[in-house]
């Protein structure tokens, strides 16, 4: 009896202990302590650990923990990942402390500076505190400004809502409104500012100045030797860091060089001050002309009009003209003219590394991978540390299905300049292709954060959210933001149509995809005419599929036929034409031979990594990188009250350069009279291996 009681007590004690441990683990999982990852360091960025009294230089990849502090110096900025779905950028002279407790109960403290937030976590789970106000984030995107003198706090909500509270009251700010909280005053609404000006310090500005044309004196070249060496290598951030501290540029050439360097960290205001200070007596000299080129690239990045200037002559002028032409959606043949300008830049100055990187980028936009690779090799030889060139190498490798190698190059580009959105985008897409969806989604979100003015990055982020199958609302919201940022870009409309199709919102899917077709040629800003034809075929193939879902069979066949005519080499167009010809009852056998022929053409034309060419495929789109490695199973069953039923199933897989599909179809028709019944079963297997 005593043994039994002892055993029972031990069992109870064990259960209680297990319950306590489980409860503690559950609470810990629900409310983890804040942890911050440093993603970008540009200029002087320092960290002080909790309890320490010394500031140490921050480094990319560094982990910050509760109580740690981080600050940026003059002409500096940093990008931090605050939680699973929150990325924050710090402008110059900014200072904040990591939350010291569980995320929902202890806010992040901001002491001074300007901060841009890209929040994608759950509402009410991210708190901030300044000397004059506390705020809970119920939105997604906002700017926070904290004055060092008195803690005056300005909040600008670009998307979503922020609830501001202090001891005098509360105020909820919704986009696109702004509010201010002054010491000992109630938070109140204030005049809204244009977002493009508030966050322009976070934009990425490429290098365009060719130093051989700038006209620096021998004395200036000697004093700026380290900075010039870093600039020629393509590392603009290092060139800025190597610029002598306290040096006041005197000549026009030195001022333009300094302006080009501070622009690398988004200091548009400082660059304009330097350019405004140029000696008017040297207006026609190369330095002044290159200064105008720097202004033109600022206008290009901000999608603004640039005042008319003389026809380009210098390589720097041609390179700036290339960026500007591509940025102007109203310019006929913008991409081709941008390409011509880039070639002019390297024709005038064959040793211009930034120019060759631009040529390679535009050749890739025209689908000329071989020409792009040769130009890129020249660019890397001249400027081996140019992050744009290194990121482009990653894209070229991903086009060859070398995803692991591509990620290495994207990593290098990010390490050189983590403000380059293309590097984050490329790495994110490659990770998705390799089946690392959550990691890829995080990278694409960072891309949209570091270059928030680019609608195309929002479109890709929306598509990445839709890939998770549980982020429908976030995906739809991101695509709506992309449409607002650039109503003329068809990418967001295509992805919105595919998302609506997934949600069985067929009418809205048809509307969005038809609108995307109307906007197709607007992609001419970054796609050649040949690639635009391919894009039109992709849209037509998807539209045919959506029409078929809506029961509009004849319209589906016509649209699929148009897609094939637009680009006969498009495997997706042939696939959807085959599906449009399909008649499950086989009442009209004249379509059976064309269907088999189109299905065969689709399989022959498609690369192995395009995904499984099963008749159950539902979508085709621009980027094959959203088609990740996986194995899966799809099944569809249809049963009628007459006793008829159909079952189709496919077990498929995509593994690197190999794809396969095993399909089965079973059909039973009861018939309308005696001996009119029908039973049929078919099996098929496809395997594709890419050899080279």
C-alpha positions in Angstrom: 0.0 0.0 0.0 2.8 2.4 0.9 4.6 1.6 -2.3 1.5 2.3 -4.3 0.9 5.7 -2.5 4.6 6.7 -3.1 4.3 5.7 -6.7 1.1 7.8 -7.1 2.7 10.8 -5.4 5.8 10.6 -7.7 3.5 10.3 -10.7 1.6 13.4 -9.6 4.8 15.3 -8.9 6.2 14.3 -12.3 3.0 15.5 -14.1 2.9 18.8 -12.2 6.6 19.4 -13.1 6.0 18.5 -16.7 2.9 20.9 -16.8 5.0 23.7 -15.3 7.8 23.2 -17.9 5.3 23.0 -20.7 3.6 26.1 -19.5 6.9 28.0 -19.2 7.9 26.8 -22.7 4.5 27.9 -24.1 4.7 31.3 -22.6 8.3 31.6 -23.8 7.2 30.6 -27.3 4.3 33.0 -27.3 6.2 36.1 -26.0 9.9 35.7 -26.9 12.3 38.4 -25.7 13.2 40.8 -28.4 16.2 40.0 -30.6 17.5 42.2 -33.4 19.8 41.3 -36.4 21.9 43.9 -38.1 21.4 43.6 -41.9 23.2 46.7 -43.2 26.0 48.9 -42.0 26.8 52.0 -44.0 29.2 54.5 -42.5 29.7 54.8 -38.7 27.3 52.5 -36.9 28.1 51.5 -33.2 26.7 49.1 -30.7 26.8 49.2 -26.9 25.9 46.0 -25.1 23.6 46.0 -22.1 25.5 46.9 -19.0 28.6 48.0 -20.9 30.0 51.5 -21.1 32.0 51.3 -24.4 30.7 51.6 -28.0 31.9 49.0 -30.5 31.6 49.1 -34.3 28.5 47.2 -35.6 28.8 44.6 -38.3 26.3 42.9 -40.7 24.9 39.7 -39.2 25.5 40.8 -35.6 22.8 39.8 -33.1 21.5 42.4 -30.6 19.8 41.4 -27.4 17.5 43.0 -24.9 19.0 46.2 -23.5 21.6 46.6 -26.3 21.8 50.0 -27.9 22.8 51.0 -31.5 23.5 54.4 -33.0 24.4 55.8 -36.4 26.9 58.6 -37.1 26.8 61.4 -39.7 26.3 60.3 -43.3 25.5 56.8 -42.0 22.6 54.4 -42.0 21.7 50.9 -40.8 19.1 48.3 -41.6 17.9 46.0 -38.8 15.5 43.0 -38.6 13.5 43.5 -35.4 11.1 40.6 -35.5 10.0 37.9 -37.9 8.1 40.4 -40.0 9.6 43.8 -39.1 12.5 45.5 -40.9 13.7 48.9 -39.8 16.1 51.4 -41.4 17.9 54.0 -39.3 19.0 57.3 -40.9 22.1 59.3 -39.8 22.5 60.4 -36.2 19.8 57.9 -34.9 19.9 56.1 -31.6 17.6 53.4 -30.1 17.6 50.6 -27.5 16.4 47.0 -28.0 13.3 46.0 -26.0 14.4 44.7 -22.5 11.6 42.1 -22.1 8.9 40.1 -23.8 8.0 41.7 -27.1 4.3 42.4 -26.4 5.0 44.0 -23.0 8.3 45.9 -23.4 8.6 48.5 -26.2 11.7 49.4 -28.2 13.0 52.8 -27.1 13.9 55.5 -29.6 15.9 58.4 -28.4 16.7 60.4 -31.5 16.8 60.2 -35.3 14.6 59.1 -38.3 13.5 55.5 -38.6 11.6 53.8 -41.4 9.6 50.7 -40.5 8.3 47.9 -42.8 6.1 45.9 -40.4 4.5 42.6 -41.5 3.9 40.9 -38.1 0.6 40.6 -36.4 -1.0 43.9 -35.2 -0.5 45.0 -31.6 2.6 42.9 -31.2 5.1 45.7 -31.9 5.5 48.6 -29.4 7.7 51.7 -29.6 8.5 54.3 -27.0 10.1 57.8 -27.3 10.6 60.6 -24.7 7.2 62.1 -25.5 4.9 59.2 -26.6 4.3 55.5 -26.7 2.8 53.8 -29.7 1.5 50.4 -30.7 1.7 49.5 -34.4 -1.5 48.4 -36.0 -0.3 49.0 -39.5 2.5 48.0 -41.8 4.6 51.0 -42.9 5.5 54.2 -41.2 8.2 56.8 -40.5 9.3 57.8 -37.0 11.2 61.1 -36.3 12.5 61.8 -32.8 14.1 65.2 -32.0 17.3 65.0 -29.9 16.7 68.3 -28.1 13.3 67.7 -26.5 12.1 64.3 -27.8 9.4 65.8 -30.0 8.0 62.8 -32.0 6.6 62.8 -35.5 4.9 59.7 -36.9 4.0 59.5 -40.6 1.9 56.5 -41.5 2.5 55.4 -45.1 0.3 52.3 -44.8 -1.9 51.0 -42.0 -2.3 52.6 -38.6 -0.4 53.7 -35.5 -1.9 54.4 -32.1 0.0 57.1 -30.2 -0.4 57.6 -26.4 1.0 59.7 -23.7 -0.1 60.9 -20.2 -2.4 63.5 -21.8 -4.3 61.3 -24.2 -4.3 59.1 -27.3 -4.5 59.5 -31.0 -4.8 56.9 -33.8 -3.0 57.8 -37.0 -4.1 56.1 -40.2 -2.4 56.3 -43.6 -1.6 58.7 -45.3 -1.7 61.0 -42.2 0.9 62.3 -39.9 0.9 63.3 -36.2 3.2 65.0 -33.7 3.7 64.6 -30.0 5.5 67.5 -28.3 6.6 67.6 -24.7 3.7 67.9 -22.2 1.2 68.1 -25.1 -1.5 65.8 -26.5 -0.6 64.0 -29.8 -2.2 65.9 -32.6 -2.5 65.6 -36.4 0.0 67.6 -38.5 0.6 68.4 -42.2 1.5 65.3 -44.2 4.8 65.1 -46.0 5.5 63.4 -49.4 6.9 60.0 -48.6 9.4 60.2 -51.5 11.2 63.1 -49.7 10.9 61.6 -46.2 12.6 58.3 -47.0 14.8 59.3 -49.9 17.8 58.7 -47.7 17.1 55.0 -47.9 17.1 54.8 -51.8 19.9 53.1 -53.7 21.8 55.5 -56.0 24.3 53.9 -58.5 27.7 55.4 -59.3 27.8 57.3 -62.6 30.9 59.6 -62.3 33.9 58.5 -64.3 37.0 59.8 -62.4 39.2 60.0 -65.5 36.9 62.7 -66.8 36.4 64.6 -63.5 39.7 66.6 -63.7 41.0 66.1 -60.1 44.4 67.8 -59.8 47.5 65.7 -59.0 47.5 67.2 -55.5 43.9 66.2 -55.0 44.5 62.7 -56.3 47.3 62.3 -53.9 45.2 63.4 -50.9 42.2 61.3 -52.0 44.3 58.2 -53.1 42.6 55.6 -50.8 39.1 56.9 -51.6 39.8 57.0 -55.3 41.2 53.4 -55.3 38.0 52.2 -53.5 35.8 54.1 -56.0 37.5 52.6 -59.0 37.1 49.1 -57.5 33.3 49.8 -57.4 32.9 49.9 -53.6 31.2 53.3 -53.0 30.7 52.8 -49.3 34.4 52.1 -48.7 35.3 55.1 -50.9 33.1 57.3 -48.7 34.7 55.8 -45.5 38.2 56.5 -47.0 37.5 60.1 -47.8 39.7 62.1 -45.4 37.8 63.2 -42.3 37.4 66.9 -42.0 38.4 67.6 -45.6 36.5 70.5 -47.1 36.4 70.1 -50.9 37.5 73.3 -52.6 37.6 72.6 -56.4 34.6 71.8 -58.5 36.0 68.3 -59.2 36.4 67.6 -55.5 32.9 68.8 -54.7 31.4 66.6 -57.4 33.4 63.6 -56.2 32.2 64.2 -52.6 28.6 64.6 -53.8 28.8 61.2 -55.7 30.1 59.5 -52.5 27.5 60.9 -50.1 24.8 59.9 -52.5 25.9 56.3 -52.0 24.3 56.5 -48.6 21.3 58.4 -49.8 22.4 61.9 -48.7 20.6 63.7 -51.5 20.3 66.9 -49.5 24.1 67.0 -48.8 24.9 66.1 -52.5 22.6 69.0 -53.7 24.4 71.4 -51.3 27.7 70.4 -52.8 26.5 70.7 -56.3 24.9 74.1 -55.7 28.2 75.3 -54.4 30.0 74.7 -57.7 31.9 77.7 -59.1 29.7 79.1 -61.9 32.9 80.1 -63.7 33.5 76.5 -64.5 30.0 75.8 -65.8 31.2 74.2 -69.1 34.0 72.2 -67.5 33.8 68.4 -67.2 33.3 68.6 -63.4 30.2 70.7 -63.7 28.8 68.5 -66.5 29.4 65.4 -64.4 27.6 67.3 -61.5 24.6 67.6 -63.7 24.8 63.9 -64.4 24.7 63.2 -60.7 21.5 65.3 -60.5 20.1 63.4 -63.4 20.6 60.0 -61.7 18.9 61.4 -58.5 15.9 62.3 -60.7 16.0 58.8 -62.3 15.9 57.0 -58.9 13.0 59.2 -57.7 11.2 58.8 -61.0 11.2 62.6 -61.5 11.7 64.8 -64.5 15.1 66.3 -65.0 15.7 69.7 -66.6 16.8 69.5 -70.2 20.6 69.7 -70.6 23.0 69.4 -73.5 23.3 66.2 -75.5 25.6 63.8 -73.6 29.2 63.7 -74.6 31.2 62.4 -71.6 30.9 58.8 -70.5 29.5 60.0 -67.1 26.7 61.9 -69.0 25.9 58.9 -71.1 25.6 56.6 -68.1 23.3 59.0 -66.2 21.3 59.4 -69.4 20.9 55.6 -69.6 19.4 55.4 -66.1 17.2 58.4 -66.7 15.8 57.1 -70.0 14.8 53.8 -68.4 13.1 55.7 -65.6 10.8 57.6 -67.9 7.8 55.5 -68.7 6.6 58.2 -71.2 9.7 57.8 -73.3 9.1 55.7 -76.4 11.5 52.8 -76.7 12.9 53.7 -73.3 14.8 50.4 -72.7 16.4 50.4 -76.2 17.5 54.0 -75.8 18.9 53.3 -72.3 20.8 50.4 -73.9 22.2 52.7 -76.6 23.2 55.3 -74.0 25.1 52.6 -71.9 27.0 51.4 -75.0 27.9 55.0 -75.7 29.3 55.4 -72.2 31.7 52.4 -72.7 32.5 53.5 -76.2 33.7 56.9 -75.0 35.5 55.3 -72.0 36.3 51.6 -72.5 37.9 51.5 -69.0 34.8 52.7 -67.2 33.8 49.8 -64.9 30.4 51.2 -63.8 29.5 51.7 -67.5 30.3 48.0 -68.4 28.1 46.8 -65.5 25.3 48.9 -66.8 25.7 47.5 -70.3 25.7 43.9 -68.9 22.5 44.7 -67.0 20.7 46.0 -70.1 21.9 43.2 -72.3 20.4 40.8 -69.7 17.1 42.7 -70.0 17.1 41.9 -73.7 17.6 38.2 -73.0 21.1 38.3 -74.4 22.8 36.3 -71.7 26.0 35.7 -73.7 26.5 39.4 -74.4 25.6 40.2 -70.8 28.2 37.7 -69.5 31.0 39.1 -71.7 30.2 42.7 -70.6 30.0 41.6 -67.0 33.4 40.0 -67.2 34.8 43.3 -68.4 33.0 45.2 -65.6 34.3 42.9 -62.9 37.8 43.1 -64.2 37.7 46.9 -64.0 35.6 47.2 -60.8 35.8 43.9 -58.9 33.9 45.2 -55.9 30.9 46.7 -57.7 27.9 45.2 -55.9 25.6 45.7 -58.9 27.9 43.7 -61.1 28.2 40.9 -58.5 24.5 40.7 -58.1 24.0 40.5 -61.8 26.4 37.6 -61.9 24.1 35.9 -59.4 21.1 36.4 -61.8 23.1 35.0 -64.7 24.0 31.9 -62.7 20.4 31.4 -61.6 19.4 31.5 -65.3 21.8 28.5 -65.7 20.1 26.7 -62.7 23.2 27.2 -60.6 21.2 28.4 -57.6 23.8 27.6 -54.8 26.5 29.5 -56.7 24.1 32.3 -57.4 23.3 32.7 -53.7 27.1 33.0 -53.0 27.3 36.0 -55.4 24.2 37.6 -53.9 25.7 37.2 -50.5 28.9 38.9 -51.7 26.8 41.8 -53.1 24.9 42.2 -49.9 28.1 42.2 -47.8 29.4 45.0 -50.0 26.2 47.1 -50.0 23.1 45.7 -48.2 21.1 48.6 -49.6 21.0 47.0 -53.0 17.4 45.6 -53.4 18.3 43.5 -56.5 20.7 41.4 -54.4 18.1 40.7 -51.7 15.5 39.9 -54.4 17.8 37.5 -56.2 18.8 35.7 -53.1 15.2 35.4 -52.0 14.1 34.0 -55.3 16.9 31.5 -55.4 16.0 30.3 -51.9 12.4 29.9 -52.9 13.5 27.9 -55.9 15.5 25.6 -53.5 12.4 25.1 -51.3 13.4 27.6 -48.5 10.2 29.6 -48.8 10.3 31.4 -45.4 13.9 32.5 -45.9 13.2 33.6 -49.4 10.2 35.6 -48.2 12.2 37.4 -45.6 14.9 38.4 -48.2 12.3 39.7 -50.6 10.7 41.7 -47.8 14.1 43.3 -47.1 14.4 44.1 -50.8 11.1 46.0 -50.6 12.3 47.8 -47.5 15.7 49.0 -48.8 14.2 50.2 -52.0 10.6 51.1 -51.0 10.0 53.2 -54.1 10.1 50.3 -56.5 6.7 48.8 -57.3 8.2 45.7 -58.9 9.7 44.6 -55.6 6.2 44.9 -53.9 4.8 42.7 -56.7 7.4 40.0 -56.0 6.7 40.3 -52.3 3.0 39.8 -52.9 3.7 36.8 -55.0 6.0 35.3 -52.4 3.3 35.8 -49.7 0.9 33.9 -52.0 3.3 31.0 -52.2 2.9 30.3 -48.5 -0.8 29.4 -49.1 -1.7 31.0 -45.8 -1.0 34.6 -46.4 -3.8 35.5 -48.9 -4.7 38.8 -47.2 -1.1 40.0 -47.0 -0.4 39.0 -50.6 -3.5 40.8 -51.8 -2.5 43.9 -49.7 1.0 44.0 -51.0 -0.2 43.7 -54.6 -2.6 46.6 -54.1 0.3 48.7 -52.8 2.3 47.8 -55.9 -0.6 48.9 -58.1 -0.7 52.2 -56.2 3.0 52.9 -56.5 3.0 52.2 -60.3 -0.4 51.8 -61.9 1.2 51.2 -65.3 3.2 48.1 -64.3 1.3 44.9 -65.3 3.2 42.6 -63.0 1.0 43.3 -59.9 -2.1 42.8 -62.0 -0.9 39.4 -63.2 -0.1 38.2 -59.7 -3.3 39.6 -58.4 -5.2 37.6 -61.1 -3.4 34.4 -60.1 -4.2 35.1 -56.5 -7.9 35.7 -57.2 -8.0 32.5 -59.2 -6.6 30.6 -56.2 -9.3 32.1 -54.1 -12.0 31.1 -56.7 -12.7 34.7 -57.4 -12.9 34.1 -61.1 -14.6 37.3 -62.3 -12.0 39.4 -60.5 -9.2 37.2 -61.8 -10.4 37.8 -65.4 -10.7 41.6 -64.8 -7.1 41.8 -63.4 -5.6 39.6 -66.1 -7.3 41.4 -68.9 -6.0 44.7 -67.5 -2.5 43.2 -67.2 -2.7 42.4 -70.9 -3.5 46.0 -71.7 -0.5 47.1 -69.7 1.9 44.5 -71.1 4.0 46.8 -73.2 4.7 49.0 -70.2 7.3 46.4 -69.1 9.3 47.8 -72.0 11.1 49.8 -69.3 13.0 46.6 -68.4 12.0 44.0 -71.0 13.0 43.8 -74.7 10.3 43.5 -77.4 11.1 39.8 -77.8 10.6 39.2 -74.0 7.4 41.3 -74.1 6.0 38.9 -76.6 6.8 36.1 -74.2 5.1 38.0 -71.4 2.0 38.4 -73.5 1.9 34.7 -74.2 2.2 34.0 -70.4 -0.8 36.3 -69.8 -2.8 34.7 -72.6 -2.1 31.2 -71.3 -3.2 32.2 -67.8 -6.3 34.0 -69.1 -7.3 30.9 -71.1 -7.1 28.9 -67.9 -9.2 31.4 -66.0 -11.8 31.5 -68.8 -11.9 27.7 -68.6 -12.5 27.9 -64.8 -15.4 30.3 -65.5 -17.0 27.7 -67.9 -16.2 29.9 -71.0 -14.7 27.0 -73.0 -14.9 28.6 -76.5 -13.4 31.8 -75.2 -10.6 29.8 -73.5 -9.7 28.1 -76.7 -9.5 31.4 -78.6 -7.4 33.0 -75.9 -5.0 30.1 -75.7 -4.7 30.2 -79.5 -3.8 33.9 -79.3 -1.1 33.0 -76.8 0.5 30.4 -79.1 0.4 32.9 -82.0 2.0 35.5 -79.8 5.0 33.3 -79.0 5.1 29.8 -80.6 8.0 28.9 -78.4 6.1 29.4 -75.2 5.5 26.0 -73.6 2.9 27.4 -71.2 0.8 28.7 -74.2 0.9 25.2 -75.8 0.0 23.6 -72.5 -3.0 25.7 -71.9 -4.2 25.3 -75.5 -4.0 21.6 -75.0 -6.0 21.9 -71.8 -8.6 24.2 -73.6 -9.1 21.5 -76.2 -9.8 18.9 -73.5 -13.4 17.5 -73.5 -13.9 15.2 -70.5 -16.9 13.6 -72.2 -15.1 13.1 -75.5 -18.3 14.1 -77.3 -16.3 15.9 -80.0 -13.2 13.8 -80.9 -12.0 16.2 -83.5 -10.2 18.1 -80.7 -8.4 15.0 -79.4 -5.5 15.0 -81.9 -4.8 18.7 -81.6 -4.9 18.4 -77.8 -2.3 15.5 -77.8 -0.2 17.4 -80.3 -0.2 20.6 -78.2 0.6 18.7 -75.0 3.5 17.0 -76.8 4.8 20.4 -78.0 4.5 21.8 -74.5 6.6 19.0 -73.0 9.2 19.3 -75.7 9.6 23.0 -75.4 9.7 23.3 -71.6 13.0 23.1 -69.7 13.2 20.5 -67.0 13.2 23.1 -64.2 10.0 24.8 -65.5 7.9 22.5 -63.2 5.8 19.5 -63.8 4.0 19.6 -67.1 1.0 17.8 -65.8 -2.5 18.7 -67.2 -3.3 19.7 -63.6 -0.9 22.7 -63.8 -2.9 25.9 -63.0 -0.5 28.8 -63.5 2.5 30.1 -65.5 4.3 33.4 -64.7 7.4 35.4 -65.4 9.9 33.9 -62.9 10.6 30.2 -62.9 12.2 30.8 -59.5 8.8 30.7 -57.8 8.6 27.0 -58.9 10.5 25.5 -56.0 12.0 22.0 -55.7 9.3 19.7 -54.2 7.3 16.5 -54.6 3.5 16.6 -54.5 0.2 15.0 -55.2 -2.8 16.5 -56.9 -6.3 15.0 -57.3 -9.6 16.0 -58.6 -12.9 14.1 -58.4 -16.2 14.9 -60.1 -19.4 12.9 -59.4 -22.9 13.5 -61.0 -26.3 12.3 -59.8 -26.6 10.3 -63.0 -23.8 7.9 -61.8 -21.1 9.5 -63.9 -17.8 10.2 -62.2 -14.3 11.2 -63.1 -11.1 11.0 -61.2 -7.8 12.5 -62.2 -4.6 12.4 -60.1 -1.0 13.2 -60.5 2.1 12.5 -58.4 4.8 14.9 -59.5 8.2 16.2 -58.5 10.8 18.8 -59.4 14.3 18.2 -58.1 17.0 20.4 -59.5 17.3 19.7 -63.3 14.9 16.7 -63.1 11.2 16.8 -63.3 8.6 14.0 -63.5 4.9 13.4 -63.5 2.9 10.2 -63.0 -0.7 10.8 -64.0 -3.8 8.6 -63.8 -7.3 9.3 -65.2 -10.4 7.2 -64.6 -13.8 7.9 -66.2 -17.2 6.2 -65.8 -20.2 7.3 -67.9 -23.5 5.5 -67.1 -24.9 6.3 -70.5 -28.4 7.3 -71.6 -29.6 3.8 -72.7 -28.6 0.2 -72.7 -25.1 -0.6 -73.8 -24.3 3.1 -73.9 -22.1 3.0 -70.8 -18.4 3.7 -70.9 -15.4 3.0 -68.6 -11.9 4.1 -69.4 -8.6 4.3 -67.4 -5.4 5.9 -68.7 -1.9 6.2 -67.1 1.0 8.3 -68.3 4.5 9.1 -67.1 6.8 11.9 -68.1 10.4 12.3 -67.0 12.7 15.2 -68.1 16.4 15.6 -67.4 18.4 18.7 -68.4 21.8 17.5 -69.5 23.6 20.8 -70.2 
